[in-house]
Amino acid sequence: MERQASTLDSGVRMYSLLLFAALLQNPAPAEYRLLSGCSNDDPVVATIGADTSIRVRFAMAGGSAACYAVTAAIRGNPVEGFILGGGLPAIAAFEQERKAAVPIILAAPAETQTAKTVLAAPLLAAPRNLPYFDDFSGLDAVGKRFSLARLRGKAILVCFWSPGSRASRHELTSLVPLYDEFHNSGLDAVGIGLDSNANRILRSLDESGVTWPQIPDRLGLARKYQVDPTAPTTFLLDRDRRIRGVGLRGNELAAAVKELLK
């Protein structure tokens, strides 16, 4: 009886090993959820496989994994959605292409440069066209969901600033008159607070007149765009998020904004 039980146990173990080997040789096809947004809690638009034809439109930082806006060909129809994390061949190719085109920020324009010159020549080195500011999403300082891609302005200001620096706060608040004058004409803005603490950002903006969203830099955006954390820096983007100026101030920034709003 013991010998029969031992033989049965050996047979079960052998069957388990053979089944495991078969699964390794013939793994189940990977499936990916196509979501309506960049949160795991967002509704699922569709389920796609590794062999589904997709086009990656852009990547978004934020959350526990990178988020990719894609268009998938499902039963011959284009379906737009978001995929969290990598794994798909098209996403791997997109990331490889992005890494090959990482922009290198050059020095800010000299005071003698005109806004027209700044707009005519790229301030960043890139292998093709003008470099652009990647989309990103996350919660702003008051807890509202924000995405750069949702800003539809003809011109967009992205101001990196530090709540702990008086000069940096002045850089941010100096944009208020420009924003107030041209917001209705198509100027949008977002502040990137170089502090992960939302409360410190909000306290430093009391009675400042700043009304546009403020994002605590929990995503490493300052590091990504080589912004000196001790020096406030404003990026000027066009409607396609191409970077058209870095470090412009005063009349030069105003002239560049007016050019983009034409």
KOLRO-651714 format. One record per atom (N, C-alpha, C): residue in three letters; x, y, z. Coordinates in steps of 0.05 Angstrom, whole numbers, plus 5000, padded with zeros to 4 digits. Example, Ala and Ser with C-alpha at 12.3 -4.5 7.8 and 13.67 -1.06 7.14 Angstrom:
residues 2
ALA526448865156/ALA524649105156/ALA526449345156/SER525749555142/SER527349795143/SER525850015157/
//
This chain:
residues 262
MET501749765000/MET500050005000/MET501750255000/GLU503850265017/GLU505650495018/GLU507050534991/ARG507850304979/ARG509250324953/ARG507350444932/GLN504750364933/GLN502850474914/GLN502450774918/ALA502250854943/ALA501951144949/ALA504351304940/SER506751184944/SER509251314935/SER509351344905/THR508451124892/THR508351134862/THR506351344852/LEU504051364867/LEU502051564859/LEU503051844862/ASP504451894885/ASP505552164890/ASP507652234868/SER509252044861/SER511252094840/SER509952154814/GLY507752014808/GLY506352064783/GLY505152344782/VAL504052434805/VAL502852704807/VAL505052914803/ARG507352874816/ARG509553064813/ARG510453074784/MET510752844771/MET511652834743/MET509652974725/TYR506952934730/TYR504953064714/TYR505053364718/SER505553454742/SER505753744748/SER508053864733/LEU510353724733/LEU512753824719/LEU512253844689/LEU510953634678/LEU510453634649/LEU508453854642/LEU506453904659/LEU504454114654/LEU505854394655/PHE507654424675/PHE509054684677/PHE510854734653/ALA512254514643/ALA513954544620/ALA512254614595/ALA509854494593/ALA508154554570/ALA507154844571/LEU506654944594/LEU505755224596/LEU507955414589/LEU510455344596/LEU512755514589/LEU513155514559/GLN512755284546/GLN513155274517/GLN510855404502/ASN508455404514/ASN506155524501/ASN504655714520/PRO505955944526/PRO504756124545/PRO502156244534/ALA500356304553/ALA497856434545/ALA498456704532/PRO497056774511/PRO497557034498/PRO497157264518/ALA499057454518/ALA498857684536/ALA496557874527/GLU495057974547/GLU492958164541/GLU493458424555/TYR492758644543/TYR493158904555/TYR490559054555/ARG490059194576/ARG487559354579/ARG487959624566/LEU486159694548/LEU486059964536/LEU484060124553/LEU485160314568/LEU483560464587/LEU482560734576/SER480560844588/SER479561114580/SER481261334592/GLY483061274611/GLY484761474624/GLY487261344634/CYS488761494650/CYS491361404659/CYS491261294688/SER488961204696/SER488761084723/SER487660794720/ASN488660624738/ASN487660344737/ASN484660334743/ASP483560544754/ASP480660554761/ASP478960644738/ASP480260744716/ASP478760844693/ASP477460604678/PRO475160654665/PRO473860434651/PRO475560324628/VAL475160064623/VAL476659924602/VAL475159964576/VAL476560074556/VAL475460124529/VAL475359864514/ALA477659714515/ALA477859464500/ALA480259304512/THR480359054505/THR482658884512/THR484158814486/ILE486758864485/ILE488358814461/ILE490558614467/GLY491658494447/GLY493858314450/GLY496458434439/ALA498658284443/ALA501258374434/ALA501358404404/ASP499658264390/ASP499758274360/ASP497758484349/THR496458634367/THR494558844357/THR496259074346/SER495459174323/SER496859404311/SER496059654326/ILE498059794338/ILE497560044352/ILE499560254344/ARG498660504347/ARG500460734343/ARG500560894369/VAL502960934379/VAL503361084404/VAL503461384397/ARG501561534408/ARG501461824402/ARG503261984420/PHE503261934446/PHE505062064464/PHE505061924490/ALA507061984507/ALA507361864534/ALA506662064555/MET505561974577/MET504862144599/MET506262044625/ALA507562224639/ALA508662144665/ALA506562154686/GLY507162014708/GLY505262024731/GLY504261754739/GLY503461724764/GLY502461474774/GLY504761274778/SER503961024782/SER505960814788/SER507360714762/ALA506260774739/ALA507360684714/ALA506960894692/ALA508660884672/ALA508361074650/ALA505761014636/CYS504461224625/CYS501961204612/CYS502261284583/TYR501261114565/TYR501661174536/TYR498961204522/ALA498661434509/ALA496261484493/ALA496661344466/VAL494861164459/VAL495261004435/VAL492660994418/THR492960934393/THR490660874375/THR491060584366/ALA489160414373/ALA489260134366/ALA487360064344/ALA488259884326/ALA486459794304/ALA485059544314/ILE482459574320/ILE480859354331/ILE478659294311/ARG478759054299/ARG476858974279/ARG476659174256/GLY478959284249/GLY479059474227/GLY478359764234/ASN477659814259/ASN476860084268/ASN478860204287/PRO479560454284/PRO481460584302/PRO480060644329/VAL481260564351/VAL480260604378/VAL482360734394/GLU481760964406/GLU483661114422/GLU483361044452/GLY485661034466/GLY485560974494/GLY488361004506/PHE488660904531/PHE491160924545/PHE492060654556/ILE494660604555/ILE495860354565/ILE497860424587/LEU497560304610/LEU499460344632/LEU501760154630/GLY504160254631/GLY506560084630/GLY507260004602/GLY509659874600/GLY510559794574/GLY509859504568/GLY511359374550/GLY510859094544/GLY510159054515/LEU508559234504/LEU507859204475/LEU510259284458/PRO510659144436/PRO512859214417/PRO512759504408/ALA510459604402/ALA510159884392/ALA511060084414/ILE510460024439/ILE511360194461/ILE514360184464/ALA515459944462/ALA518459914464/ALA519760074442/ALA518760064418/ALA519860214395/ALA519560514400/PHE517260594411/PHE516860874416/PHE518860984437/GLU519360824458/GLU521160914479/GLU524060924468/GLN524760734451/GLN527460734439/GLN527860984422/GLU525761054407/GLU525961294390/GLU526061544407/ARG524561554429/ARG524661784447/ARG527361824460/LYS528561604468/LYS531261624481/LYS533361724462/ALA532961654436/ALA534961734416/ALA534562034410/ALA532362154418/ALA531762434412/ALA531562604437/VAL532862524459/VAL532762684483/VAL533962954478/PRO532463174483/PRO533463444478/PRO535563524498/ILE537463694490/ILE539463804508/ILE539064104510/ILE538364204533/ILE537764484537/ILE540264654535/LEU540164854518/LEU542465034515/LEU542065274533/ALA543965454533/ALA543765684550/ALA541365854543/ALA540366004563/ALA538066184558/ALA538966404539/PRO537166514524/PRO537966714505/PRO539066964518/ALA540967084505/ALA542167334515/ALA540167554516/GLU540567754533/GLU538767974536/GLU538368124509/THR540468114492/THR540268274467/THR538668134446/GLN537967874449/GLN536467734429/GLN533567834428/THR532467834405/THR529767914402/THR527967664403/ALA525467704410/ALA523567484411/ALA523367344384/LYS523467504362/LYS523267384336/LYS525567194331/THR527967264340/THR530267084336/THR529866824353/VAL528866854377/VAL528366624394/VAL526366434381/LEU524266544370/LEU522266374358/LEU523266244332/ALA525066374318/ALA525966264292/ALA527966034296/ALA529366034318/ALA531465824322/ALA530765654346/PRO531065394345/PRO530465224368/PRO532565274390/LEU531665274415/LEU533465304438/LEU534465044447/LEU533464824437/LEU534264554445/LEU535364414420/ALA537264244424/ALA538364084402/ALA536763824399/ALA535763774376/ALA534163534371/ALA534663454342/PRO534463194336/PRO535163104309/PRO533063174288/ARG530663244296/ARG528663304276/ARG526563504288/ASN525763684271/ASN523763884278/ASN524564034304/LEU522564164317/LEU523064284342/LEU522464084365/PRO523964094386/PRO523363914409/PRO520763994422/TYR519663814436/TYR517063864449/TYR517063794478/PHE515163894493/PHE514963834521/PHE512963604524/ASP513963374534/ASP512263134536/ASP509863194554/ASP507563074547/ASP505263094564/ASP505762964591/PHE504463054611/PHE504562924637/PHE501862964651/SER501262804671/SER498762824685/SER499262774715/GLY497462864731/GLY497662824760/GLY495663004774/LEU495863004800/LEU494163174816/LEU495563444822/ASP494063664819/ASP495263924825/ASP495263964855/ALA496064204863/ALA496364264891/ALA493764264907/VAL491564294893/VAL488964284907/VAL487464024903/GLY488863824891/GLY487763554889/GLY486163504864/LYS486263684844/LYS484763644819/LYS486563514799/ARG485363344782/ARG486863204761/ARG487663404740/PHE490163384732/PHE491263564711/PHE492663404690/SER492463494665/SER493963384643/SER494763614624/LEU497363624617/LEU498263834600/LEU496863824573/ALA496163584564/ALA494963554538/ALA492163684537/ARG490963734560/ARG488263854560/ARG488364154557/LEU490764274559/LEU490964554554/LEU490964604524/ARG489064764515/ARG488664804486/ARG489565084477/GLY491165224493/GLY491965484486/GLY493865494462/LYS493865724448/LYS495665764426/LYS498565794437/ALA498765894462/ALA501365924475/ALA500965824504/ILE502965674514/ILE502865564541/ILE505365634556/LEU505065734580/LEU507365784597/LEU507665564618/VAL510065444620/VAL510565244640/VAL512865364658/CYS512065444682/CYS513965584699/CYS514865404722/PHE517465344722/PHE518665194745/PHE519465394766/TRP518665354791/TRP519265544812/TRP519365394839/SER520665514858/SER520965394885/SER519465554906/PRO517665434921/PRO516265584942/PRO518165704963/GLY520465584967/GLY522265684988/GLY524065904980/SER523866004955/SER525566214945/SER523866464938/ARG524666694950/ARG523166944944/ARG523467014915/ALA525966994904/ALA526367064876/ALA524766884858/SER524566634865/SER523066444849/SER520066504850/ARG519066574873/ARG516166654875/ARG515666904858/HIS517567084858/HIS517267324842/HIS517167254812/GLU518767064804/GLU518766974776/GLU515966884768/LEU514766724786/LEU512066624780/LEU509966844780/THR509967014800/THR507967224802/THR508267434781/SER510667464770/SER511167664749/SER509667594724/LEU508767334722/LEU507267254698/LEU504267324700/VAL503367404724/VAL500567454727/VAL499467664708/PRO500767904705/PRO499668104687/PRO499468004658/LEU501567854650/LEU501567744622/LEU499367544619/TYR498967374638/TYR496867164637/TYR494167304636/ASP493667494654/ASP491067624655/ASP490467774629/GLU492467884617/GLU492068044592/GLU491367864569/PHE492667624567/PHE492367464542/PHE490967194546/HIS490067134570/HIS488766874574/HIS486266844556/ASN484667044554/ASN482267024537/ASN482967014508/SER485467084501/SER486267074473/SER487666804466/GLY487966624486/GLY489166364480/GLY491666294495/LEU492266444517/LEU494666384533/LEU493866214557/ASP495165984560/ASP494765814583/ASP497365794599/ALA497265694623/ALA499665684640/ALA499365454661/VAL501665354669/VAL501765164691/VAL504365204706/GLY504265194732/GLY506665214748/GLY507564944758/ILE510164904758/ILE511364654769/ILE512864734794/GLY511664674817/GLY512964744842/GLY515064544849/LEU517564644853/LEU519864464859/LEU519764384889/ASP517564264896/ASP517064174923/ASP514863964921/SER515163734934/SER513163524932/SER510863584951/ASN511063784969/ASN509063844989/ASN507064044978/ALA504663964973/ALA502664144962/ALA501964374981/ASN501864315007/ASN501164525026/ASN503164755026/ARG505764695023/ARG507764915022/ARG507365074997/ILE506664944975/ILE506165094950/ILE503765284953/LEU501665184965/LEU499265344968/LEU499665584987/ARG501165535009/ARG501665745029/ARG503265965016/SER505165894999/SER506966094988/SER505466264966/LEU503166174958/LEU501666314937/LEU499366484948/ASP499066494974/ASP496966654986/ASP497066944976/GLU494767044965/GLU494567324956/GLU496567394934/SER497367194919/SER499367234897/SER498067314871/GLY495467254868/GLY494067304843/GLY494467084822/VAL495866874829/VAL496366644811/VAL493766474811/THR492566434788/THR490066284786/THR490366024770/TRP492665984756/TRP492965744740/TRP493965504757/PRO493665264747/PRO494365024763/PRO497265014771/GLN497764904795/GLN500464874805/GLN500864574811/ILE502964464800/ILE503464174803/ILE505964134820/PRO505763994843/PRO508163914858/PRO509863724841/ASP512463784839/ASP514063624821/ASP514863354833/ARG512863174834/ARG513362904843/ARG514162714820/LEU514262834796/LEU514862674772/LEU517662694762/GLY519262874774/GLY522062904765/GLY522163074740/LEU520263254735/LEU520263414711/LEU522663614710/ALA523363724733/ALA525663904733/ALA528263764725/ARG528563524735/ARG530963364727/ARG530863294698/LYS528463214688/LYS528263134660/LYS528863364641/TYR528063604648/TYR528563834630/TYR530964004639/GLN532563884657/GLN535164004665/GLN534764284676/VAL532664324693/VAL532164574705/VAL533764594731/ASP535264804735/ASP536764854760/ASP534664904782/PRO534664744803/PRO532664784824/PRO532965044839/THR535265174837/THR535665424850/THR534965664833/ALA534365614807/ALA533765834789/ALA531065784775/PRO529065964779/PRO526465924766/PRO526765944736/THR525265784722/THR525565774693/THR522765754680/THR522265914660/THR519665894646/THR520065794618/PHE518465594610/PHE518465494583/PHE516065604569/LEU516465684543/LEU514165774527/LEU513665554505/LEU511265454505/LEU510465244486/LEU508365354467/ASP508265234443/ASP506065294425/ASP503865094429/ARG501765114412/ARG499364944416/ARG500064644413/ASP502264574400/ASP503064294397/ASP505064204418/ARG505464374438/ARG507364324460/ARG510264334451/ARG510764444427/ARG513564484419/ARG514764714436/ILE517264684444/ILE518564884461/ILE519565114443/ARG518465354447/ARG519165584430/ARG520865784444/GLY521365744470/GLY523065934485/GLY523565824513/VAL525965874523/VAL526665794550/VAL528066034564/GLY527066104588/GLY528366314603/GLY527666594594/LEU525666634577/LEU524866904569/LEU523467044592/ARG523867314594/ARG522667474615/ARG521667744604/GLY519967864619/GLY519168144613/GLY518168184584/ASN519168394571/ASN518268474545/ASN518868254524/GLU521068114527/GLU521667894508/GLU519667674509/LEU518867594533/LEU516867394536/LEU514167484525/ALA513467734531/ALA510867844522/ALA510867844491/ALA513067924478/ALA513167934449/ALA512967654437/ALA514267464450/ALA514067184440/ALA511267074443/VAL509967134465/VAL507167044469/VAL505367164447/LYS505667424442/LYS503967564422/LYS504467434395/GLU506867354389/GLU507467234363/GLU505966974360/LEU505866814381/LEU504566554380/LEU501466584379/LEU500466804390/LEU497566844391/LEU496466964365/LYS498167034346/LYS497267144321/LYS495466954306/
//
